[in-house]
C-alpha cells in the first residue's frame, strides 16, 4: 500500500477534499490492521472560512498544526469526548484542512467493534454495525485515533492514507457542512463531499 505524501495535500483544499473520497485510511494497532474507505469529507479554509478554527489566520496552541506542512494530522476534541481527524492542506502558513467525516469499513471490523463498543462483531446489532464509522467521532474511536496522533504525518507505517481508485465525478455529492450554523455566510458553502448513496455517510445530503 502506497501512502499519499505531502505533494498530494499541498493543493487547494477544495481540490484535496473531493480527491480524498475513495482513498483508504489505514491504522495498525494492537497487531490489527484497520482499513476504511473515505466516503465523506469537509473542507476548511482558515483564511476566509468562519467555520474554521483558524479563521482569519487565528493562531493558537490548538490550531498550530494547521499552520504547519501539509499532510499532517490535525486531531481535536469536541464536546469533551469525541476526537475528529483532519488532514492539513495547502502551503505551510496557510491554515487549511480537510475533516474526515465518514469511512466505510474494509478490513479489521472485528477490532473496530471492540474499540467502539467493547463487544465482538457478532455481538453488536445491525444498527451498531451501521454506526461503526459513519461520523468523525465514531471513526476516530473505531480506529483509536486520539490526540497522540495530532501533528503526525499521514504516511507513517501505523497511520496513513493510501491511494484508492479514482471516482467518477458523478459519484460525488457536494452539500453544506454539518453543525456550523454559527459560521454566518460560510455555513452555506457547499464544502462537504460524499460518495453518492454510500451507507457510511454521516448525514444524507439534502
TIVEX-114075 format. One record per residue: chain; x, y, z of N, C-alpha, C in turn. Coordinates in Angstrom, 2 decimals. Layout:
+--------+---------+---------+---------+---------+---------+---------+---------+---------+---------+
! chaine !     n.u !     n.v !     n.w !    ca.u !    ca.v !    ca.w !     c.u !     c.v !     c.w !
+--------+---------+---------+---------+---------+---------+---------+---------+---------+---------+
!      A !       X !       Y !       Z !       X !       Y !       Z !       X !       Y !       Z !
...
+--------+---------+---------+---------+---------+---------+---------+---------+---------+---------+
***
This chain:
+--------+---------+---------+---------+---------+---------+---------+---------+---------+---------+
! chaine !     n.u !     n.v !     n.w !    ca.u !    ca.v !    ca.w !     c.u !     c.v !     c.w !
+--------+---------+---------+---------+---------+---------+---------+---------+---------+---------+
!      A !    0.84 !   -1.19 !    0.00 !    0.00 !    0.00 !    0.00 !    0.88 !    1.25 !    0.00 !
!      A !    0.64 !    2.13 !   -0.95 !    1.48 !    3.31 !   -1.10 !    0.83 !    4.52 !   -0.45 !
!      A !    1.43 !    5.08 !    0.60 !    0.84 !    6.26 !    1.25 !    0.86 !    7.47 !    0.32 !
!      A !   -0.08 !    8.37 !    0.56 !   -0.06 !    9.67 !   -0.10 !    0.89 !   10.57 !    0.68 !
!      A !    1.72 !   11.32 !   -0.04 !    2.70 !   12.19 !    0.61 !    2.32 !   13.65 !    0.48 !
!      A !    3.19 !   14.52 !    0.95 !    2.87 !   15.94 !    1.10 !    2.39 !   16.59 !   -0.19 !
!      A !    2.95 !   16.18 !   -1.34 !    2.56 !   16.84 !   -2.59 !    1.09 !   16.65 !   -2.92 !
!      A !    0.48 !   15.55 !   -2.46 !   -0.96 !   15.35 !   -2.68 !   -1.76 !   16.40 !   -1.94 !
!      A !   -1.33 !   16.75 !   -0.74 !   -2.08 !   17.66 !    0.13 !   -1.73 !   19.13 !   -0.09 !
!      A !   -0.60 !   19.39 !   -0.75 !   -0.17 !   20.78 !   -0.94 !   -0.85 !   21.37 !   -2.18 !
!      A !   -2.17 !   21.35 !   -2.14 !   -3.01 !   21.89 !   -3.21 !   -4.18 !   22.62 !   -2.56 !
!      A !   -5.00 !   23.26 !   -3.38 !   -6.19 !   23.91 !   -2.86 !   -7.04 !   22.90 !   -2.10 !
!      A !   -7.50 !   23.29 !   -0.94 !   -8.29 !   22.42 !   -0.08 !   -9.54 !   21.91 !   -0.79 !
!      A !  -10.11 !   22.75 !   -1.66 !  -11.32 !   22.36 !   -2.39 !  -11.04 !   21.35 !   -3.50 !
!      A !   -9.78 !   21.09 !   -3.77 !   -9.39 !   20.01 !   -4.67 !   -9.08 !   18.75 !   -3.86 !
!      A !   -8.41 !   18.94 !   -2.73 !   -8.00 !   17.79 !   -1.92 !   -9.21 !   17.08 !   -1.32 !
!      A !  -10.17 !   17.86 !   -0.82 !  -11.32 !   17.26 !   -0.12 !  -12.07 !   16.23 !   -0.97 !
!      A !  -12.48 !   16.56 !   -2.21 !  -13.15 !   15.53 !   -3.02 !  -12.20 !   14.44 !   -3.48 !
!      A !  -10.92 !   14.77 !   -3.65 !   -9.95 !   13.77 !   -4.10 !   -9.67 !   12.72 !   -3.03 !
!      A !   -9.94 !   13.03 !   -1.77 !   -9.74 !   12.05 !   -0.70 !  -10.82 !   10.97 !   -0.71 !
!      A !  -11.96 !   11.24 !   -1.34 !  -13.00 !   10.22 !   -1.42 !  -12.48 !    9.02 !   -2.21 !
!      A !  -12.72 !    7.83 !   -1.67 !  -12.24 !    6.62 !   -2.32 !  -10.84 !    6.22 !   -1.92 !
!      A !  -10.13 !    7.10 !   -1.19 !   -8.81 !    6.75 !   -0.65 !   -9.02 !    5.93 !    0.63 !
!      A !   -7.95 !    5.32 !    1.14 !   -8.07 !    4.41 !    2.27 !   -7.29 !    4.90 !    3.49 !
!      A !   -7.99 !    4.99 !    4.62 !   -7.38 !    5.29 !    5.90 !   -6.92 !    3.97 !    6.52 !
!      A !   -5.65 !    3.91 !    6.91 !   -5.08 !    2.68 !    7.44 !   -4.48 !    2.95 !    8.82 !
!      A !   -4.77 !    2.05 !    9.75 !   -4.27 !    2.16 !   11.12 !   -3.82 !    0.78 !   11.58 !
!      A !   -2.56 !    0.69 !   12.01 !   -2.03 !   -0.54 !   12.58 !   -2.00 !   -0.37 !   14.09 !
!      A !   -2.74 !   -1.22 !   14.82 !   -2.82 !   -1.08 !   16.27 !   -3.12 !   -2.42 !   16.92 !
!      A !   -2.40 !   -2.71 !   18.00 !   -2.61 !   -3.93 !   18.77 !   -2.50 !   -5.18 !   17.89 !
!      A !   -1.65 !   -5.12 !   16.88 !   -1.49 !   -6.26 !   15.99 !   -2.58 !   -6.39 !   14.94 !
!      A !   -3.44 !   -5.40 !   14.83 !   -4.53 !   -5.43 !   13.87 !   -4.33 !   -4.34 !   12.81 !
!      A !   -4.70 !   -4.65 !   11.59 !   -4.71 !   -3.63 !   10.52 !   -6.15 !   -3.23 !   10.27 !
!      A !   -6.44 !   -1.96 !   10.51 !   -7.78 !   -1.41 !   10.29 !   -7.75 !   -0.58 !    9.02 !
!      A !   -8.70 !   -0.82 !    8.13 !   -8.76 !   -0.10 !    6.86 !  -10.18 !    0.39 !    6.62 !
!      A !  -10.30 !    1.64 !    6.24 !  -11.60 !    2.20 !    5.90 !  -11.51 !    3.06 !    4.66 !
!      A !  -12.46 !    2.90 !    3.76 !  -12.52 !    3.75 !    2.57 !  -13.17 !    5.07 !    2.93 !
!      A !  -12.52 !    6.17 !    2.60 !  -13.05 !    7.50 !    2.92 !  -14.25 !    7.78 !    2.02 !
!      A !  -15.41 !    8.08 !    2.65 !  -16.64 !    8.29 !    1.88 !  -17.24 !    9.68 !    2.09 !
!      A !  -16.66 !   10.45 !    3.03 !  -17.23 !   11.78 !    3.32 !  -16.14 !   12.68 !    3.89 !
!      A !  -16.04 !   13.89 !    3.37 !  -15.05 !   14.86 !    3.83 !  -15.68 !   16.26 !    3.89 !
!      A !  -15.02 !   17.15 !    4.61 !  -15.39 !   18.57 !    4.63 !  -14.13 !   19.42 !    4.52 !
!      A !  -14.20 !   20.45 !    3.69 !  -13.07 !   21.37 !    3.51 !  -13.20 !   22.56 !    4.45 !
!      A !  -12.05 !   22.99 !    5.01 !  -11.99 !   24.17 !    5.88 !  -10.80 !   25.03 !    5.46 !
!      A !  -11.10 !   26.25 !    5.02 !  -10.06 !   27.18 !    4.55 !   -9.96 !   28.35 !    5.53 !
!      A !   -9.07 !   28.22 !    6.48 !   -8.95 !   29.18 !    7.57 !   -8.90 !   30.65 !    7.19 !
!      A !   -8.14 !   31.03 !    6.19 !   -8.03 !   32.46 !    5.88 !   -9.37 !   33.15 !    5.59 !
!      A !  -10.35 !   32.42 !    5.02 !  -11.61 !   33.06 !    4.60 !  -12.86 !   32.40 !    5.18 !
!      A !  -12.70 !   31.37 !    5.96 !  -13.81 !   30.50 !    6.34 !  -14.16 !   30.64 !    7.82 !
!      A !  -15.33 !   31.21 !    8.11 !  -15.74 !   31.41 !    9.50 !  -16.10 !   30.11 !   10.20 !
!      A !  -16.15 !   29.03 !    9.46 !  -16.38 !   27.72 !   10.06 !  -15.10 !   27.05 !   10.54 !
!      A !  -13.95 !   27.63 !   10.20 !  -12.66 !   27.02 !   10.53 !  -12.13 !   27.54 !   11.87 !
!      A !  -11.47 !   26.67 !   12.61 !  -10.84 !   27.09 !   13.88 !   -9.80 !   28.17 !   13.64 !
!      A !   -9.22 !   28.18 !   12.46 !   -8.12 !   29.11 !   12.14 !   -8.61 !   30.30 !   11.31 !
!      A !   -9.90 !   30.62 !   11.40 !  -10.44 !   31.73 !   10.59 !   -9.63 !   33.00 !   10.79 !
!      A !   -9.37 !   33.69 !    9.69 !   -8.63 !   34.95 !    9.69 !   -7.24 !   34.76 !   10.29 !
!      A !   -6.65 !   33.58 !   10.04 !   -5.29 !   33.25 !   10.49 !   -5.17 !   33.24 !   12.02 !
!      A !   -6.25 !   32.84 !   12.70 !   -6.20 !   32.74 !   14.17 !   -5.26 !   31.61 !   14.57 !
!      A !   -4.22 !   32.00 !   15.27 !   -3.18 !   31.03 !   15.64 !   -3.19 !   30.81 !   17.15 !
!      A !   -3.45 !   29.59 !   17.57 !   -3.49 !   29.22 !   18.98 !   -2.73 !   27.91 !   19.14 !
!      A !   -2.47 !   27.49 !   20.38 !   -1.84 !   26.16 !   20.56 !   -2.64 !   25.06 !   19.87 !
!      A !   -3.97 !   25.19 !   19.88 !   -4.83 !   24.18 !   19.25 !   -4.66 !   24.15 !   17.74 !
!      A !   -4.59 !   25.33 !   17.11 !   -4.56 !   25.39 !   15.64 !   -3.16 !   25.38 !   15.06 !
!      A !   -2.15 !   25.34 !   15.89 !   -0.77 !   25.44 !   15.41 !   -0.46 !   24.45 !   14.30 !
!      A !   -0.96 !   23.23 !   14.42 !   -0.69 !   22.20 !   13.42 !   -1.19 !   22.64 !   12.04 !
!      A !   -2.29 !   23.38 !   12.00 !   -2.86 !   23.81 !   10.72 !   -1.93 !   24.76 !    9.96 !
!      A !   -1.05 !   25.41 !   10.67 !   -0.11 !   26.34 !   10.03 !    1.15 !   25.63 !    9.55 !
!      A !    1.28 !   24.36 !    9.87 !    2.47 !   23.60 !    9.51 !    2.39 !   23.01 !    8.12 !
!      A !    3.28 !   22.08 !    7.83 !    3.34 !   21.49 !    6.49 !    2.11 !   20.64 !    6.18 !
!      A !    1.79 !   20.48 !    4.91 !    0.62 !   19.70 !    4.51 !    0.84 !   18.20 !    4.72 !
!      A !   -0.29 !   17.49 !    4.90 !   -0.22 !   16.05 !    5.05 !   -0.11 !   15.58 !    6.48 !
!      A !   -0.20 !   16.51 !    7.43 !   -0.11 !   16.16 !    8.85 !   -1.51 !   16.11 !    9.45 !
!      A !   -1.66 !   15.28 !   10.47 !   -2.96 !   15.11 !   11.12 !   -3.23 !   16.24 !   12.10 !
!      A !   -4.42 !   16.82 !   12.01 !   -4.92 !   17.78 !   12.98 !   -6.07 !   17.09 !   13.71 !
!      A !   -5.82 !   16.70 !   14.95 !   -6.82 !   15.97 !   15.74 !   -7.23 !   16.83 !   16.92 !
!      A !   -8.53 !   17.04 !   17.08 !   -9.02 !   17.85 !   18.19 !  -10.22 !   17.16 !   18.84 !
!      A !  -10.56 !   17.63 !   20.02 !  -11.64 !   17.05 !   20.81 !  -12.87 !   17.94 !   20.73 !
!      A !  -14.05 !   17.32 !   20.51 !  -15.31 !   18.06 !   20.54 !  -16.21 !   17.50 !   21.64 !
!      A !  -17.02 !   18.39 !   22.21 !  -17.96 !   18.01 !   23.27 !  -17.27 !   17.32 !   24.44 !
!      A !  -15.95 !   17.51 !   24.55 !  -15.21 !   16.92 !   25.66 !  -15.06 !   15.43 !   25.60 !
!      A !  -15.44 !   14.80 !   24.47 !  -15.41 !   13.33 !   24.45 !  -15.12 !   12.70 !   23.09 !
!      A !  -15.25 !   13.43 !   21.98 !  -15.05 !   12.84 !   20.67 !  -13.89 !   13.50 !   19.94 !
!      A !  -12.99 !   12.68 !   19.40 !  -11.90 !   13.21 !   18.60 !  -12.33 !   13.29 !   17.14 !
!      A !  -11.75 !   14.25 !   16.42 !  -12.00 !   14.41 !   14.99 !  -10.67 !   14.46 !   14.26 !
!      A !  -10.59 !   13.75 !   13.14 !   -9.36 !   13.69 !   12.34 !   -9.48 !   14.60 !   11.13 !
!      A !   -8.50 !   15.48 !   11.00 !   -8.37 !   16.36 !    9.84 !   -6.98 !   16.17 !    9.23 !
!      A !   -6.87 !   16.50 !    7.95 !   -5.57 !   16.48 !    7.28 !   -5.24 !   17.90 !    6.83 !
!      A !   -4.06 !   18.38 !    7.22 !   -3.63 !   19.74 !    6.86 !   -3.36 !   19.80 !    5.36 !
!      A !   -3.80 !   20.91 !    4.75 !   -3.66 !   21.08 !    3.30 !   -3.01 !   22.43 !    2.98 !
!      A !   -2.72 !   22.60 !    1.71 !   -2.15 !   23.84 !    1.14 !   -0.73 !   24.11 !    1.67 !
!      A !   -0.19 !   25.26 !    1.32 !    1.19 !   25.57 !    1.67 !    1.34 !   25.85 !    3.16 !
!      A !    2.52 !   25.59 !    3.67 !    2.82 !   25.89 !    5.07 !    2.55 !   27.38 !    5.34 !
!      A !    1.86 !   27.67 !    6.43 !    1.49 !   29.03 !    6.76 !    0.07 !   29.39 !    6.38 !
!      A !   -0.54 !   28.57 !    5.52 !   -1.94 !   28.77 !    5.14 !   -2.77 !   27.74 !    5.92 !
!      A !   -3.49 !   28.16 !    6.97 !   -4.12 !   27.21 !    7.88 !   -5.42 !   26.60 !    7.34 !
!      A !   -5.27 !   25.56 !    6.55 !   -6.41 !   24.88 !    5.94 !   -6.34 !   23.39 !    6.24 !
!      A !   -7.49 !   22.73 !    6.18 !   -7.52 !   21.30 !    6.48 !   -8.79 !   20.67 !    5.91 !
!      A !   -8.77 !   19.35 !    5.84 !   -9.94 !   18.57 !    5.43 !  -10.32 !   17.64 !    6.57 !
!      A !  -11.57 !   17.73 !    7.00 !  -12.10 !   16.84 !    8.02 !  -12.53 !   15.52 !    7.37 !
!      A !  -12.10 !   14.40 !    7.96 !  -12.58 !   13.09 !    7.51 !  -13.85 !   12.80 !    8.30 !
!      A !  -15.00 !   12.84 !    7.62 !  -16.29 !   12.71 !    8.31 !  -16.83 !   11.28 !    8.35 !
!      A !  -16.50 !   10.46 !    7.38 !  -17.03 !    9.11 !    7.36 !  -16.15 !    8.18 !    6.55 !
!      A !  -16.02 !    6.93 !    7.03 !  -15.31 !    5.91 !    6.27 !  -16.14 !    4.64 !    6.24 !
!      A !  -15.96 !    3.86 !    5.19 !  -16.62 !    2.56 !    5.06 !  -15.63 !    1.47 !    5.49 !
!      A !  -15.95 !    0.67 !    6.51 !  -15.01 !   -0.36 !    6.96 !  -14.68 !   -1.33 !    5.83 !
!      A !  -13.40 !   -1.63 !    5.69 !  -12.93 !   -2.55 !    4.65 !  -12.24 !   -3.77 !    5.27 !
!      A !  -11.47 !   -3.54 !    6.32 !  -10.76 !   -4.63 !    7.00 !  -10.58 !   -4.27 !    8.47 !
!      A !  -10.59 !   -5.31 !    9.31 !  -10.39 !   -5.09 !   10.74 !  -11.65 !   -4.75 !   11.50 !
!      A !  -12.82 !   -5.07 !   10.94 !  -14.08 !   -4.69 !   11.59 !  -14.24 !   -5.31 !   12.98 !
!      A !  -13.68 !   -6.48 !   13.17 !  -13.78 !   -7.13 !   14.49 !  -13.14 !   -6.26 !   15.57 !
!      A !  -11.95 !   -5.74 !   15.28 !  -11.28 !   -4.90 !   16.28 !  -11.93 !   -3.52 !   16.36 !
!      A !  -12.45 !   -3.03 !   15.24 !  -13.19 !   -1.77 !   15.29 !  -14.38 !   -1.88 !   16.23 !
!      A !  -15.09 !   -2.99 !   16.15 !  -16.25 !   -3.20 !   17.02 !  -15.84 !   -3.22 !   18.49 !
!      A !  -14.70 !   -3.84 !   18.78 !  -14.22 !   -3.86 !   20.15 !  -13.86 !   -2.45 !   20.63 !
!      A !  -13.18 !   -1.69 !   19.78 !  -12.78 !   -0.33 !   20.16 !  -13.99 !    0.58 !   20.34 !
!      A !  -15.02 !    0.40 !   19.52 !  -16.21 !    1.25 !   19.59 !  -17.16 !    0.84 !   20.71 !
!      A !  -17.38 !   -0.48 !   20.84 !  -18.45 !   -0.95 !   21.72 !  -17.99 !   -1.91 !   22.83 !
!      A !  -16.69 !   -2.29 !   22.80 !  -16.18 !   -3.31 !   23.73 !  -16.96 !   -4.62 !   23.57 !
!      A !  -17.33 !   -4.91 !   22.33 !  -18.03 !   -6.15 !   22.01 !  -17.42 !   -6.74 !   20.74 !
!      A !  -17.66 !   -8.04 !   20.53 !  -17.23 !   -8.65 !   19.28 !  -18.17 !   -8.22 !   18.16 !
!      A !  -17.73 !   -8.42 !   16.92 !  -18.55 !   -8.04 !   15.77 !  -19.86 !   -8.82 !   15.78 !
!      A !  -19.81 !  -10.07 !   16.25 !  -21.01 !  -10.90 !   16.28 !  -22.01 !  -10.42 !   17.34 !
!      A !  -21.52 !   -9.73 !   18.36 !  -22.38 !   -9.30 !   19.47 !  -23.11 !   -7.99 !   19.20 !
!      A !  -22.64 !   -7.19 !   18.25 !  -23.26 !   -5.89 !   18.05 !  -24.49 !   -6.03 !   17.15 !
!      A !  -25.40 !   -5.08 !   17.27 !  -26.62 !   -5.10 !   16.46 !  -26.35 !   -4.57 !   15.06 !
!      A !  -27.30 !   -4.77 !   14.17 !  -27.14 !   -4.25 !   12.80 !  -27.05 !   -2.73 !   12.80 !
!      A !  -27.77 !   -2.09 !   13.73 !  -27.70 !   -0.63 !   13.84 !  -26.32 !   -0.20 !   14.31 !
!      A !  -25.77 !   -0.90 !   15.30 !  -24.42 !   -0.58 !   15.77 !  -23.39 !   -0.79 !   14.67 !
!      A !  -23.57 !   -1.82 !   13.87 !  -22.63 !   -2.07 !   12.78 !  -22.70 !   -0.94 !   11.75 !
!      A !  -23.91 !   -0.47 !   11.45 !  -24.08 !    0.64 !   10.51 !  -23.45 !    1.91 !   11.06 !
!      A !  -23.49 !    2.07 !   12.38 !  -22.94 !    3.27 !   13.03 !  -21.48 !    3.14 !   13.42 !
!      A !  -20.81 !    2.13 !   12.93 !  -19.44 !    1.86 !   13.34 !  -18.50 !    3.02 !   13.01 !
!      A !  -18.60 !    3.56 !   11.82 !  -17.64 !    4.58 !   11.38 !  -18.29 !    5.70 !   10.58 !
!      A !  -19.60 !    5.90 !   10.72 !  -20.32 !    6.89 !    9.89 !  -20.42 !    8.24 !   10.59 !
!      A !  -19.29 !    8.76 !   10.99 !  -19.22 !   10.07 !   11.63 !  -17.80 !   10.30 !   12.11 !
!      A !  -17.38 !   11.56 !   12.25 !  -15.98 !   11.85 !   12.58 !  -15.55 !   11.31 !   13.95 !
!      A !  -16.42 !   11.47 !   14.96 !  -16.07 !   10.94 !   16.27 !  -16.12 !    9.43 !   16.31 !
!      A !  -17.07 !    8.84 !   15.59 !  -17.21 !    7.39 !   15.56 !  -15.99 !    6.73 !   14.92 !
!      A !  -15.55 !    7.28 !   13.79 !  -14.43 !    6.65 !   13.10 !  -13.14 !    6.79 !   13.91 !
!      A !  -12.99 !    7.90 !   14.61 !  -11.78 !    8.07 !   15.44 !  -11.77 !    7.05 !   16.58 !
!      A !  -12.93 !    6.79 !   17.16 !  -12.98 !    5.78 !   18.22 !  -12.72 !    4.39 !   17.64 !
!      A !  -13.30 !    4.09 !   16.49 !  -13.13 !    2.77 !   15.88 !  -11.70 !    2.52 !   15.42 !
!      A !  -10.98 !    3.60 !   15.10 !   -9.58 !    3.48 !   14.64 !   -8.59 !    3.87 !   15.76 !
!      A !   -9.11 !    4.13 !   16.94 !   -8.30 !    4.55 !   18.09 !   -7.37 !    5.72 !   17.71 !
!      A !   -7.97 !    6.76 !   17.14 !   -7.26 !    7.99 !   16.82 !   -7.53 !    8.99 !   17.93 !
!      A !   -6.46 !    9.48 !   18.57 !   -6.57 !   10.37 !   19.72 !   -5.61 !   11.55 !   19.53 !
!      A !   -5.47 !   12.36 !   20.57 !   -4.54 !   13.49 !   20.49 !   -3.10 !   13.03 !   20.29 !
!      A !   -2.82 !   11.77 !   20.56 !   -1.47 !   11.24 !   20.32 !   -1.11 !   11.32 !   18.84 !
!      A !   -2.10 !   11.27 !   17.98 !   -1.83 !   11.35 !   16.53 !   -1.80 !   12.79 !   16.03 !
!      A !   -2.15 !   13.75 !   16.87 !   -2.12 !   15.16 !   16.44 !   -0.69 !   15.55 !   16.08 !
!      A !   -0.52 !   16.11 !   14.90 !    0.79 !   16.56 !   14.46 !    1.63 !   15.49 !   13.80 !
!      A !    1.08 !   14.29 !   13.61 !    1.82 !   13.23 !   12.93 !    1.60 !   13.31 !   11.42 !
!      A !    2.63 !   12.99 !   10.64 !    2.42 !   12.91 !    9.20 !    1.59 !   11.69 !    8.85 !
!      A !    0.73 !   11.83 !    7.86 !   -0.17 !   10.73 !    7.49 !    0.46 !    9.81 !    6.46 !
!      A !    1.72 !    9.46 !    6.71 !    2.39 !    8.45 !    5.89 !    3.31 !    7.58 !    6.74 !
!      A !    3.03 !    7.50 !    8.05 !    3.78 !    6.62 !    8.92 !    3.25 !    5.19 !    8.79 !
!      A !    4.07 !    4.21 !    9.14 !    3.72 !    2.82 !    8.88 !    2.49 !    2.35 !    9.64 !
!      A !    2.15 !    3.02 !   10.77 !    1.00 !    2.58 !   11.55 !   -0.21 !    3.50 !   11.40 !
!      A !   -0.10 !    4.53 !   10.53 !   -1.16 !    5.53 !   10.43 !   -0.96 !    6.31 !    9.14 !
!      A !   -1.77 !    5.98 !    8.12 !   -1.55 !    6.66 !    6.84 !   -2.81 !    6.58 !    5.97 !
!      A !   -2.80 !    7.38 !    4.92 !   -3.84 !    7.33 !    3.89 !   -3.17 !    6.90 !    2.59 !
!      A !   -3.73 !    5.91 !    1.93 !   -3.13 !    5.49 !    0.66 !   -4.14 !    5.60 !   -0.47 !
!      A !   -3.59 !    5.63 !   -1.67 !   -4.41 !    5.89 !   -2.84 !   -5.34 !    4.73 !   -3.14 !
!      A !   -6.55 !    5.07 !   -3.54 !   -7.51 !    4.07 !   -3.99 !   -7.78 !    4.31 !   -5.46 !
!      A !   -8.91 !    3.83 !   -5.92 !   -9.28 !    4.05 !   -7.31 !   -9.99 !    5.39 !   -7.44 !
!      A !   -9.66 !    6.17 !   -8.46 !  -10.32 !    7.47 !   -8.63 !  -11.80 !    7.30 !   -8.90 !
!      A !  -12.58 !    8.25 !   -8.37 !  -14.03 !    8.21 !   -8.55 !  -14.44 !    9.05 !   -9.75 !
!      A !  -15.50 !    8.63 !  -10.40 !  -16.12 !    9.46 !  -11.43 !  -16.83 !   10.62 !  -10.74 !
!      A !  -16.80 !   11.78 !  -11.32 !  -17.41 !   12.96 !  -10.70 !  -18.90 !   12.77 !  -10.44 !
!      A !  -19.55 !   11.88 !  -11.19 !  -20.98 !   11.64 !  -10.99 !  -21.26 !   10.94 !   -9.66 !
!      A !  -20.23 !   10.36 !   -9.06 !  -20.38 !    9.67 !   -7.78 !  -20.24 !   10.61 !   -6.58 !
!      A !  -19.81 !   11.84 !   -6.82 !  -19.50 !   12.77 !   -5.74 !  -20.63 !   13.78 !   -5.56 !
!      A !  -21.11 !   13.89 !   -4.33 !  -22.17 !   14.83 !   -3.98 !  -21.56 !   15.98 !   -3.18 !
!      A !  -21.90 !   17.21 !   -3.55 !  -21.49 !   18.40 !   -2.81 !  -22.68 !   18.92 !   -2.00 !
!      A !  -22.44 !   19.28 !   -0.75 !  -23.53 !   19.76 !    0.11 !  -22.97 !   20.66 !    1.19 !
!      A !  -23.85 !   21.21 !    2.02 !  -23.43 !   22.08 !    3.12 !  -22.78 !   21.26 !    4.23 !
!      A !  -21.84 !   21.88 !    4.91 !  -21.17 !   21.21 !    6.03 !  -22.11 !   21.09 !    7.23 !
!      A !  -21.74 !   20.23 !    8.16 !  -22.61 !   19.87 !    9.27 !  -22.23 !   20.63 !   10.55 !
!      A !  -23.25 !   21.08 !   11.28 !  -23.08 !   21.66 !   12.63 !  -22.18 !   22.90 !   12.65 !
!      A !  -22.31 !   23.77 !   11.67 !  -21.57 !   25.04 !   11.70 !  -22.52 !   26.21 !   11.48 !
!      A !  -23.68 !   26.17 !   12.08 !  -24.67 !   27.25 !   11.91 !  -24.18 !   28.60 !   12.40 !
!      A !  -23.16 !   28.60 !   13.25 !  -22.57 !   29.84 !   13.77 !  -21.71 !   30.56 !   12.74 !
!      A !  -21.41 !   29.93 !   11.62 !  -20.37 !   30.41 !   10.70 !  -20.87 !   31.44 !    9.69 !
!      A !  -22.03 !   32.06 !    9.96 !  -22.57 !   33.11 !    9.08 !  -22.62 !   32.63 !    7.63 !
!      A !  -22.08 !   33.40 !    6.70 !  -22.22 !   33.02 !    5.29 !  -21.52 !   31.70 !    4.97 !
!      A !  -20.51 !   31.35 !    5.76 !  -19.75 !   30.13 !    5.49 !  -20.57 !   28.86 !    5.72 !
!      A !  -21.65 !   28.97 !    6.49 !  -22.48 !   27.78 !    6.74 !  -23.16 !   27.30 !    5.46 !
!      A !  -23.24 !   28.15 !    4.46 !  -23.90 !   27.79 !    3.22 !  -22.94 !   27.33 !    2.13 !
!      A !  -21.64 !   27.34 !    2.42 !  -20.67 !   26.87 !    1.42 !  -20.89 !   25.38 !    1.16 !
!      A !  -20.86 !   24.98 !   -0.08 !  -21.03 !   23.56 !   -0.44 !  -19.67 !   22.87 !   -0.40 !
!      A !  -19.14 !   22.76 !    0.81 !  -17.79 !   22.25 !    1.00 !  -17.76 !   20.89 !    1.68 !
!      A !  -18.89 !   20.20 !    1.69 !  -18.92 !   18.81 !    2.14 !  -19.03 !   17.93 !    0.91 !
!      A !  -18.23 !   16.88 !    0.88 !  -18.18 !   15.99 !   -0.27 !  -18.43 !   14.57 !    0.20 !
!      A !  -19.28 !   13.84 !   -0.51 !  -19.59 !   12.47 !   -0.11 !  -19.81 !   11.60 !   -1.33 !
!      A !  -19.65 !   10.30 !   -1.13 !  -19.90 !    9.34 !   -2.20 !  -21.40 !    9.05 !   -2.25 !
!      A !  -21.97 !    9.20 !   -3.40 !  -23.40 !    9.06 !   -3.59 !  -23.91 !    7.72 !   -3.08 !
!      A !  -24.94 !    7.79 !   -2.23 !  -25.67 !    6.61 !   -1.73 !  -24.83 !    5.68 !   -0.86 !
!      A !  -23.67 !    6.13 !   -0.40 !  -22.89 !    5.25 !    0.48 !  -23.51 !    5.23 !    1.87 !
!      A !  -23.73 !    4.07 !    2.48 !  -24.41 !    3.99 !    3.77 !  -23.59 !    4.51 !    4.94 !
!      A !  -22.30 !    4.76 !    4.73 !  -21.46 !    5.24 !    5.83 !  -21.26 !    6.75 !    5.82 !
!      A !  -22.00 !    7.45 !    4.96 !  -22.03 !    8.92 !    5.02 !  -22.83 !    9.30 !    6.26 !
!      A !  -22.32 !   10.24 !    7.06 !  -22.89 !   10.51 !    8.38 !  -24.29 !   11.09 !    8.33 !
!      A !  -24.52 !   12.03 !    7.41 !  -25.83 !   12.66 !    7.26 !  -26.14 !   12.69 !    5.77 !
!      A !  -27.30 !   12.18 !    5.40 !  -27.66 !   12.12 !    4.00 !  -27.76 !   13.54 !    3.42 !
!      A !  -27.03 !   13.83 !    2.34 !  -27.09 !   15.17 !    1.75 !  -28.51 !   15.52 !    1.28 !
!      A !  -28.86 !   16.79 !    1.45 !  -30.18 !   17.25 !    1.02 !  -30.11 !   17.73 !   -0.43 !
+--------+---------+---------+---------+---------+---------+---------+---------+---------+---------+
***
